[in-house]
Amino acid sequence: MLIGKGNLMAKVRLADIAKRVGVSTVTVHNALSGQKGVSDELREQILRLADEMGYRQNTSAAKREKGRSLKNIGVIISEKYLAEYTTFYWKMYQEMALAAVDKNCMTSVEILKREAEDMFILPRIVEEDTVEGLIIMGKINKEYIHFLKRKTRMPVIFLDFYDKELAGDSVIADNFYGMYLMTEYLFEQGLREMAYVGSIQETSSIMDRYCGFQKSLWEHGITLPEEWLIEDRNKAGEILFELPERLPEAFVCNCDLAAGRLILKLEERGLQVPEDISVVGFDNYLYPGFPDKRITSYEVNTKIMVEAALEKVLKRLEDPEAGHGLDVISGHIVEKDSVKRRKDSLQE
């Protein structure tokens, strides 16, 4: 069937129907092919309009499409997380791409530029309808999230970021309890004077890790001095901080990159880790190009996190009401060489 204006004739496309209804071509495809994820009311509207416009689905193509179950999932990473070294999120994305193969889907990554986030410009993979669902790694502007959700009907899952409003669509590491355990580990080594390195207002992960750290301090009757809560980054995501004038016995860092940079600063002052001062991190991730400082850290189980995020978005594609709820993934402490242990202290 053809539609035309004057002598210009063209087949009715899914995009033509999508534009009239105000939805994505993926939604139109799902409605016409009888797949889940479309309400009865919207499906009826699309079917009626397709009939009015004279859309005729190619029978052989329809059969092929119905038998094809491979899903394309978009992954968005903010440019600010690529500020220094090869980012932790690249590692996470690589694990997701591998996990996607086992789940009969594929992934496409796009970097969200700062200006696109500030000016509310849709990612190209959303604008061009090349994906059926989205996974956003790391925190992005909340106003941009609202804009994105208004502009697309596809499911959006948040990985390594949440707030109260988005919690049902999120997968995170156990940041609170993980850092609580890490701080308790330092107490077990006989250390009591500790500073926290991390800009707690920047991400939910840094805030949760700080709260776990504080819980441990409170349980031991310790109040954190103001100068020992150390901001560690600027708005562009660059790790920048200065050492306090009075140094603690141990620094508890919100991530391994901050811990590594801190150790370099301590070495510049002629201090040795762990002989003079102890340092711990979080993630257990060695940034390519950064010297291996053998940092004791809480390892985040990124493999399980990415699998959980994929399962969430795939469930939502099958049933928009499925897959809700905050998924919290536990990890474990990995002991290395950056903490002075109690037995070492006793031998001196």
C-alpha positions as CSV (number, residue, x, y, z in Angstrom):
1,M,0.0,0.0,0.0
2,L,1.3,3.5,-0.9
3,I,0.7,7.0,0.5
4,G,1.4,9.9,-1.7
5,K,1.5,13.7,-2.1
6,G,1.3,14.8,-5.7
7,N,3.5,12.5,-7.7
8,L,5.6,11.5,-4.7
9,M,4.7,8.0,-3.5
10,A,6.1,6.0,-0.6
11,K,5.3,3.0,1.4
12,V,3.8,3.5,4.8
13,R,6.6,2.9,7.3
14,L,6.6,2.1,11.0
15,A,8.2,5.5,11.5
16,D,5.2,7.2,9.8
17,I,2.8,5.5,12.2
18,A,5.1,6.2,15.2
19,K,5.2,9.9,14.4
20,R,1.4,10.1,14.2
21,V,0.9,8.3,17.5
22,G,3.8,10.0,19.3
23,V,5.7,6.8,20.2
24,S,8.9,5.1,19.1
25,T,9.1,2.7,16.1
26,V,9.9,-0.1,18.5
27,T,6.6,0.4,20.3
28,V,4.8,0.4,16.9
29,H,6.6,-2.8,15.9
30,N,5.7,-4.5,19.2
31,A,2.1,-3.5,18.9
32,L,1.7,-4.7,15.3
33,S,3.6,-8.0,16.0
34,G,1.6,-8.9,19.1
35,Q,4.6,-8.6,21.5
36,K,4.3,-7.7,25.2
37,G,5.2,-4.3,26.6
38,V,2.3,-2.3,25.0
39,S,-1.0,-1.5,26.8
40,D,-4.2,-2.7,25.2
41,E,-5.4,0.8,24.7
42,L,-2.2,1.9,22.9
43,R,-2.1,-1.3,20.9
44,E,-5.7,-0.7,19.7
45,Q,-4.8,2.9,18.7
46,I,-1.8,1.8,16.7
47,L,-3.6,-1.0,14.9
48,R,-6.5,1.3,14.0
49,L,-4.2,4.0,12.7
50,A,-2.1,1.5,10.8
51,D,-5.3,0.3,9.1
52,E,-6.4,3.8,8.3
53,M,-3.1,4.7,6.8
54,G,-3.1,1.5,4.7
55,Y,-0.1,-0.1,6.3
56,R,0.4,-3.7,5.2
57,Q,3.0,-5.8,6.9
58,N,5.3,-8.0,4.8
59,T,4.2,-11.5,5.8
60,S,7.6,-13.2,5.5
61,A,9.4,-10.3,7.2
62,A,6.8,-10.4,10.0
63,K,7.5,-14.1,10.6
64,R,11.2,-13.5,10.7
65,E,10.7,-10.6,13.1
66,K,8.4,-12.6,15.4
67,G,10.9,-15.4,15.6
68,R,13.8,-13.0,16.3
69,S,14.3,-12.6,20.0
70,L,17.6,-10.7,20.0
71,K,17.2,-7.4,21.9
72,N,19.4,-4.3,21.5
73,I,20.1,-2.5,24.8
74,G,21.6,1.0,24.9
75,V,24.2,1.9,27.5
76,I,24.7,5.6,28.4
77,I,27.9,6.7,30.2
78,S,28.4,10.4,31.1
79,E,31.5,12.1,29.7
80,K,32.4,13.3,33.2
81,Y,33.4,9.7,34.2
82,L,36.0,9.6,31.5
83,A,38.1,12.5,32.9
84,E,41.1,10.5,34.1
85,Y,42.6,7.2,33.0
86,T,40.5,4.4,31.5
87,T,37.3,4.6,33.6
88,F,35.9,1.9,35.9
89,Y,32.7,2.1,33.8
90,W,34.5,0.9,30.7
91,K,35.4,-2.3,32.6
92,M,31.8,-2.6,33.7
93,Y,30.5,-2.0,30.1
94,Q,32.9,-4.7,28.8
95,E,31.5,-7.2,31.3
96,M,28.0,-6.2,30.3
97,A,28.7,-6.7,26.6
98,L,29.9,-10.3,27.4
99,A,26.9,-11.0,29.7
100,A,24.5,-9.8,27.0
101,V,25.6,-12.6,24.6
102,D,24.5,-15.2,27.2
103,K,21.1,-13.4,27.6
104,N,20.4,-13.3,23.9
105,C,20.8,-9.6,23.5
106,M,23.4,-7.0,22.4
107,T,24.5,-3.7,23.7
108,S,25.4,-0.3,22.2
109,V,27.2,2.3,24.2
110,E,27.0,6.1,23.8
111,I,28.9,8.8,25.7
112,L,26.6,11.5,27.0
113,K,28.5,14.8,26.3
114,R,28.3,17.5,29.0
115,E,26.7,19.9,26.6
116,A,24.0,17.3,25.6
117,E,23.2,16.8,29.3
118,D,23.1,20.6,30.0
119,M,21.1,21.4,26.9
120,F,18.7,18.4,27.1
121,I,19.7,16.8,23.8
122,L,18.6,13.1,23.4
123,P,21.3,10.5,22.9
124,R,21.5,9.5,19.2
125,I,20.6,5.8,20.0
126,V,17.4,7.1,21.5
127,E,16.7,9.7,18.8
128,E,17.2,7.2,16.0
129,D,15.3,4.3,17.7
130,T,18.2,1.9,17.4
131,V,17.7,0.4,20.9
132,E,14.7,-1.0,22.8
133,G,15.8,-0.3,26.4
134,L,18.4,1.9,28.2
135,I,20.9,1.3,31.0
136,I,22.5,4.4,32.4
137,M,25.9,3.9,34.2
138,G,26.6,6.4,37.0
139,K,24.8,9.5,38.1
140,I,23.5,12.0,35.6
141,N,21.5,15.2,36.1
142,K,18.1,14.5,37.5
143,E,16.4,17.0,35.3
144,Y,17.9,15.2,32.3
145,I,16.6,11.9,33.5
146,H,13.1,13.4,33.7
147,F,13.5,14.8,30.2
148,L,14.7,11.4,28.9
149,K,11.8,9.6,30.4
150,R,9.3,12.1,28.9
151,K,10.8,11.6,25.5
152,T,10.8,7.8,25.3
153,R,8.6,5.0,26.4
154,M,11.4,2.5,26.5
155,P,12.5,1.1,30.0
156,V,15.4,2.9,31.6
157,I,17.5,1.2,34.2
158,F,20.1,2.9,36.4
159,L,23.4,1.1,37.2
160,D,25.6,2.3,40.2
161,F,23.2,5.2,40.9
162,Y,19.9,5.7,42.6
163,D,17.7,8.1,44.6
164,K,14.3,7.6,46.3
165,E,12.4,8.3,43.1
166,L,14.5,6.0,40.9
167,A,15.3,3.2,43.3
168,G,12.8,0.8,41.8
169,D,14.8,0.9,38.5
170,S,18.3,0.7,40.0
171,V,21.1,-1.8,40.6
172,I,23.9,-0.7,43.0
173,A,26.8,-2.2,44.9
174,D,26.4,-2.5,48.7
175,N,28.2,0.7,49.3
176,F,26.9,1.4,52.8
177,Y,27.7,-2.0,54.3
178,G,30.8,-2.5,52.2
179,M,32.4,0.7,53.6
180,Y,31.2,-0.1,57.1
181,L,33.0,-3.5,56.9
182,M,36.1,-1.8,55.5
183,T,36.2,0.7,58.4
184,E,35.6,-2.1,60.9
185,Y,38.6,-3.8,59.4
186,L,40.7,-0.8,60.2
187,F,39.5,-0.8,63.8
188,E,40.4,-4.5,64.0
189,Q,44.0,-3.5,63.0
190,G,44.2,-1.1,66.0
191,L,43.6,2.0,64.0
192,R,41.3,4.7,65.4
193,E,42.1,8.1,63.8
194,M,40.6,8.0,60.3
195,A,39.7,10.5,57.6
196,Y,37.2,10.1,54.8
197,V,38.2,11.1,51.2
198,G,35.2,11.7,48.9
199,S,32.9,14.4,47.7
200,I,29.7,13.1,49.4
201,Q,27.3,15.3,47.5
202,E,28.5,14.2,44.1
203,T,27.0,10.7,43.8
204,S,24.8,8.4,45.8
205,S,27.6,5.8,45.9
206,I,30.0,8.2,47.6
207,M,27.4,9.3,50.1
208,D,26.4,5.8,51.0
209,R,30.0,4.8,51.5
210,Y,30.5,7.8,53.8
211,C,27.4,6.8,55.8
212,G,28.8,3.3,56.2
213,F,32.1,4.8,57.4
214,Q,30.3,7.1,59.9
215,K,28.2,4.2,61.3
216,S,31.4,2.4,62.2
217,L,32.9,5.5,63.8
218,W,29.7,6.2,65.8
219,E,29.7,2.6,67.1
220,H,33.2,3.1,68.4
221,G,32.3,6.5,70.0
222,I,34.4,8.5,67.6
223,T,33.5,11.9,66.1
224,L,35.0,12.8,62.7
225,P,37.0,16.1,62.8
226,E,35.7,18.5,60.1
227,E,39.1,18.7,58.4
228,W,39.1,14.9,58.0
229,L,36.1,15.0,55.7
230,I,38.0,15.7,52.4
231,E,36.5,16.7,49.1
232,D,38.2,14.8,46.3
233,R,36.9,16.0,42.9
234,N,35.6,18.9,40.9
235,K,32.3,19.1,38.9
236,A,34.1,17.7,35.8
237,G,34.9,14.5,37.8
238,E,38.6,15.2,38.0
239,I,40.3,13.8,41.2
240,L,41.7,16.9,43.0
241,F,42.3,17.3,46.7
242,E,44.8,18.5,49.3
243,L,46.1,16.7,52.4
244,P,44.9,18.1,55.8
245,E,47.5,19.8,57.9
246,R,47.1,17.1,60.7
247,L,47.2,13.6,59.3
248,P,45.2,10.7,60.7
249,E,46.4,7.1,61.2
250,A,44.3,6.0,58.2
251,F,42.6,7.4,55.1
252,V,39.3,5.8,54.0
253,C,38.9,6.6,50.3
254,N,35.6,6.4,48.3
255,C,37.4,4.7,45.4
256,D,40.7,3.2,44.5
257,L,41.7,6.1,42.1
258,A,41.4,8.6,45.0
259,A,43.3,6.2,47.2
260,G,46.1,5.9,44.6
261,R,46.4,9.6,44.2
262,L,46.5,10.0,47.9
263,I,49.3,7.6,48.3
264,L,51.3,9.5,45.7
265,K,50.8,12.7,47.7
266,L,51.9,11.0,50.9
267,E,55.0,9.7,49.2
268,E,55.8,13.3,48.0
269,R,55.8,14.2,51.7
270,G,58.3,11.4,52.5
271,L,55.6,9.2,54.1
272,Q,55.4,5.4,53.5
273,V,52.2,3.4,53.2
274,P,51.5,1.4,55.3
275,E,54.6,1.9,57.6
276,D,53.7,5.6,58.4
277,I,50.0,5.7,57.5
278,S,47.3,3.3,56.2
279,V,45.1,3.8,53.2
280,V,42.0,1.8,51.9
281,G,39.9,2.2,48.8
282,F,36.7,0.8,47.2
283,D,36.0,-1.1,44.0
284,N,39.3,-3.1,43.9
285,Y,40.0,-1.7,40.4
286,L,43.5,-0.9,39.1
287,Y,43.2,2.0,36.6
288,P,45.2,1.3,33.4
289,G,48.3,3.6,33.3
290,F,48.2,4.1,37.1
291,P,51.0,2.5,39.2
292,D,49.8,-0.5,41.2
293,K,49.9,0.6,44.9
294,R,48.5,-2.6,46.2
295,I,45.6,-1.0,47.8
296,T,43.4,-2.9,50.3
297,S,39.9,-2.4,48.9
298,Y,36.3,-3.6,48.9
299,E,35.7,-5.4,45.7
300,V,32.5,-4.6,43.9
301,N,30.9,-7.6,42.1
302,T,30.5,-5.8,38.7
303,K,29.8,-9.1,37.0
304,I,26.6,-9.7,39.0
305,M,25.7,-6.0,38.9
306,V,25.7,-5.9,35.1
307,E,23.8,-9.2,34.8
308,A,21.1,-7.8,37.2
309,A,20.8,-4.6,35.2
310,L,20.3,-6.6,32.0
311,E,17.8,-8.9,33.6
312,K,15.8,-5.8,34.8
313,V,15.6,-4.2,31.4
314,L,14.8,-7.5,29.6
315,K,12.0,-8.2,32.1
316,R,10.6,-4.7,31.6
317,L,10.6,-5.3,27.9
318,E,8.5,-8.4,28.4
319,D,6.3,-6.9,31.0
320,P,6.4,-3.2,31.9
321,E,5.3,-4.0,35.5
322,A,8.1,-6.6,36.1
323,G,11.6,-6.0,37.4
324,H,10.8,-3.2,39.8
325,G,12.8,-2.9,43.1
326,L,16.2,-1.8,44.1
327,D,18.9,-4.5,43.6
328,V,21.8,-4.3,46.0
329,I,24.8,-6.5,45.2
330,S,27.3,-7.5,47.9
331,G,31.1,-7.7,47.4
332,H,34.0,-8.5,49.8
333,I,37.2,-7.1,51.2
334,V,40.5,-7.8,49.4
335,E,43.5,-7.4,51.7
336,K,46.7,-6.2,50.0
337,D,49.6,-4.1,51.3
338,S,48.2,-0.6,52.2
339,V,47.1,-1.2,55.8
340,K,49.4,-1.6,58.8
341,R,48.1,-4.7,60.5
342,R,47.8,-5.1,64.3
343,K,50.4,-7.9,64.3
344,D,52.9,-5.6,62.6
345,S,52.3,-3.0,65.3
346,L,52.9,-5.5,68.1
347,Q,56.2,-6.5,66.6
348,E,57.6,-3.0,66.7
